[in-house]
Amino acid sequence: MQYRVRVNSKELQVTLTSKVGSQLNFVVNGESYAVDVAPILARAAVGEGAARVVSAPPPARSAGPAAPGAVAAPMPGIIVNVLVKAGQQVKAGETVVVMEAMKMENNIPATKDGTVEKVHVKKGDEVQNGQALVQIA
């Protein structure tokens, strides 16, 4: 998923490439980053003079961490098209896979410049959040 983000009056193009557990992987103006995030408490409920904390729901089930250089599915879905093959050169941000999730097609970009080492999926495959789609060396 792609976003325009404004930081200190500077507009940046941000592409969320994957979410694996508590880690978000994204590309900002062509440079890859990984950020660990923690849920914020949803609300505090008070009853009978004592407070109890109600936390946010757990994240969606993940296929497990993808290997370094892997382009991972950002959410569960179905592969609509694979635009690369092993041995092909790619640039960070270039669409490598198109997947359908929540009735929308999502372009999944390369996380870095490199050579496609392996394609893990084919058209019609059902994938889980965090599952490796393409390996880039």
N, C-alpha and C positions, 0 to 999 in steps of 0.2 A: 504494500500500500504506500502511496506517495502522499506527502504533505508539504505545504509551504509553511515554514515556521519563522516567526520574527523574534529575534533576540537582540536586545539593545538597538532597536530600529534597523537592524540588518536582516534582510530576508534570505532564508536558506531553503534549499530543496532537500527534503529528508525522505528517504525510502526505508521503511521498516521491512527488513529482510526476513527476520524470524524472531520468534519468542520461544525460548527453551527454558522451561522452569521459571526461575526468577531473572533470567538474562534476556535482555532485548538486544538484538543485533540490527544495526541500521547503517545506511550510507548517507553521509552529509556532503553535498557538493563533490561527490566522487571519492570520498575518503571513508573507510569502514571504521565503525566503533562498536563496542559492546558495553552495555551498562547493566549492572545488577540492580533490581528494584525489589522493594518490599511492600506488601499491602498496607494500606492505611486503615485504621479501624473505621468501620462503617458508621457506628453510632454507639452511644452508651445508653443502656436501659436501666431505669431506676424502679425498684419495687420494694415495698415493705421496709423502707429506710436503708436498704443496702443496695449498692450499685453492682451491676454485673456488666461485663464488657461483651458486646456482640461484635465479632470480627467479620470481615468481608468473606464471601464464599471462596473456597479453594479454587485455584486455576484449573482450566480444562486439562484432561488427561493428555500427556505428551508421549511421543514415541521414544523419548530418551534423548540425551544430548547427541547432536550431530558432530562428526569429526571436523577438525579445523579445515577450512577451505570448502566446507560443504554449504550448498545452498539448501536451506531447510524450509519446509512448509510452514507458513506463518499461522495456519489454522487447519482444521480438518477440511477435506474437500476431495474433489475428483479432478484428475488431470485431463485437461481439454486438448492441450497441444504441447509437444516438446520441440523447441526451436533450435536445439543444438545437438551435436553428436560428439563422441569421444575424439580427441585430437584437435577440435576446433578452438581457435583463439577467441576469447571474449574480453570485454572491457567491463569494469565495475559499473553497475546500473543498467547494463544491457539485459533485456528480457530473455531468459533462458527457458522458462516454462510458463504456460498459462494454465491456471487451475480455476475451477468453479467452487465457490464456497458461499453459502448463504444466498444462493440464486444470483450471484454476481461473478463475472469473470475477473480474475486478479492476475496481473502480470507480475511474475516473480523474477526479480533481477539478479544478476551475478553480484556476488558480494565483494569481488576483487578482480583486477586484471589477471589473466592467466590462460591456461590451457585446460579445456574440459578433459578431466582424467577418466571419469566414468559417469554414465547416466543411469540412475537407479530406478527410474520410472518410465512408464509408457502411457500413451493415450488410453484413457478409461480406468487407470488405476485409482483406487481409493487410498488416500493418504491421511495420516494423523498429524496433529500439531507437532512440529519439531522434527518430523521425519526427513531424512536426507533425500533430496531430489536429484541433485547434480553435485559432483565432486570437482572442484577446480584446484589445479596445482599451480 
